[in-house]
Amino acid sequence: MIKIVSICGSLRRNSFNKKLLEAIEQESKGKWDMTLAAIDNLPLFNEDLEMGGDPEEVTVFKKKLADADAILIVTPEYNSGIPGGLKNALDWASRPVKSSAFSNRPVAIAGATPGSAGTALSQMQLRQILVAMNANVLSGPKVLVGEVHKKLEADTKQINDLRTLDHLQSFIHSFTDFVEMYKKAE
Ligand SMILES: Cc1cc2nc3c(=O)[nH]c(=O)nc-3n(C[C@H](O)[C@H](O)[C@H](O)COP(=O)(O)O)c2cc1C
């Protein structure tokens, strides 16, 4: 089993991105052991605060990232970019620069939106940020779930669109291979 820690860029209770995360968890059963690293309790990043030592919530967050084999970020797109809460979490996680929880780590990204472009712009921005953090981001297959509200089961509101679930299988397969490569190199 591969240990995957996930981060969800949406803080919303009924978030479509949380549904996507649940679908990935369901589809990866038996391959991935997934845990969520919450970002909604992190203070706003401030170097003054950091200078006094990481706040407890930040320490817990960073430890969760460090304890996993790989990191999965599932995020909405806000104004053609990533949500502020996610950027805040990444800024905390990026420090100290040389030994950050993202440096040289395998990372995958995914996103869902009721819009048609499937969070393509926020993922492009997220890739750029992760490269700056020296993370190794899976190139593809990309998980861009557009019109997600049309892909849910009526009662449970779980993603039940067969093409999407099939695509998630390819994604899980590719990221598993990518992470295994790292584990072998260790
Ligand atoms: C501040 C804000 C900006 C948004 N900008 C975009 C956008 O640029 N592209 C897009 O596809 N959807 C945009 N949306 C719509 C979100 O995709 C939609 O609210 C979605 O449900 C958020 O993800 P969640 O369901 O996981 O919370 C925006 C929503 C908010 C609140």
The ligand as an SDF file (V2000), in Angstrom:
LIG
                    3D

 31 33  0  0  0  0  0  0  0  0999 V2000
  -14.2030   33.3680   -5.4340 C   0  0  0  0  0  0  0  0  0  0  0  0
  -14.6130   32.3660   -6.4760 C   0  0  0  0  0  0  0  0  0  0  0  0
  -14.0210   32.4130   -7.7200 C   0  0  0  0  0  0  0  0  0  0  0  0
  -14.3140   31.4390   -8.6780 C   0  0  0  0  0  0  0  0  0  0  0  0
  -13.6460   31.4300   -9.8740 N   0  0  0  0  0  0  0  0  0  0  0  0
  -13.8000   30.3570  -10.7070 C   0  0  0  0  0  0  0  0  0  0  0  0
  -12.9360   30.1950  -11.8430 C   0  0  0  0  0  0  0  0  0  0  0  0
  -12.0590   31.0030  -12.1130 O   0  0  0  0  0  0  0  0  0  0  0  0
  -13.0960   29.0870  -12.6070 N   0  0  0  0  0  0  0  0  0  0  0  0
  -14.0490   28.1380  -12.3220 C   0  0  0  0  0  0  0  0  0  0  0  0
  -14.1370   27.1380  -13.0480 O   0  0  0  0  0  0  0  0  0  0  0  0
  -14.8860   28.2790  -11.2730 N   0  0  0  0  0  0  0  0  0  0  0  0
  -14.7830   29.3540  -10.4530 C   0  0  0  0  0  0  0  0  0  0  0  0
  -15.5740   29.4840   -9.3490 N   0  0  0  0  0  0  0  0  0  0  0  0
  -16.6660   28.5240   -9.1480 C   0  0  0  0  0  0  0  0  0  0  0  0
  -16.1750   27.2900   -8.4160 C   0  0  0  0  0  0  0  0  0  0  0  0
  -15.6560   26.3700   -9.3750 O   0  0  0  0  0  0  0  0  0  0  0  0
  -17.3330   26.6570   -7.6420 C   0  0  0  0  0  0  0  0  0  0  0  0
  -17.7490   27.5270   -6.6110 O   0  0  0  0  0  0  0  0  0  0  0  0
  -16.9310   25.3140   -7.0690 C   0  0  0  0  0  0  0  0  0  0  0  0
  -18.0850   24.6820   -6.5630 O   0  0  0  0  0  0  0  0  0  0  0  0
  -15.8670   25.4490   -5.9850 C   0  0  0  0  0  0  0  0  0  0  0  0
  -15.3460   24.1990   -5.6470 O   0  0  0  0  0  0  0  0  0  0  0  0
  -15.9230   23.3300   -4.4090 P   0  0  0  0  0  0  0  0  0  0  0  0
  -17.2990   22.8640   -4.8230 O   0  0  0  0  0  0  0  0  0  0  0  0
  -14.9670   22.2040   -4.2700 O   0  0  0  0  0  0  0  0  0  0  0  0
  -15.9910   24.2210   -3.1990 O   0  0  0  0  0  0  0  0  0  0  0  0
  -15.2990   30.4560   -8.3860 C   0  0  0  0  0  0  0  0  0  0  0  0
  -15.9130   30.4510   -7.1280 C   0  0  0  0  0  0  0  0  0  0  0  0
  -15.5720   31.3920   -6.1780 C   0  0  0  0  0  0  0  0  0  0  0  0
  -16.2200   31.3190   -4.8030 C   0  0  0  0  0  0  0  0  0  0  0  0
  1  2  1  0
  2  3  1  0
  2 30  2  0
  3  4  2  0
  4  5  1  0
  4 28  1  0
  5  6  2  0
  6  7  1  0
  6 13  1  0
  7  8  2  0
  7  9  1  0
  9 10  1  0
 10 11  2  0
 10 12  1  0
 12 13  2  0
 13 14  1  0
 14 15  1  0
 14 28  1  0
 15 16  1  0
 16 17  1  0
 16 18  1  0
 18 19  1  0
 18 20  1  0
 20 21  1  0
 20 22  1  0
 22 23  1  0
 23 24  1  0
 24 25  2  0
 24 26  1  0
 24 27  1  0
 28 29  2  0
 29 30  1  0
 30 31  1  0
M  END
$$$$
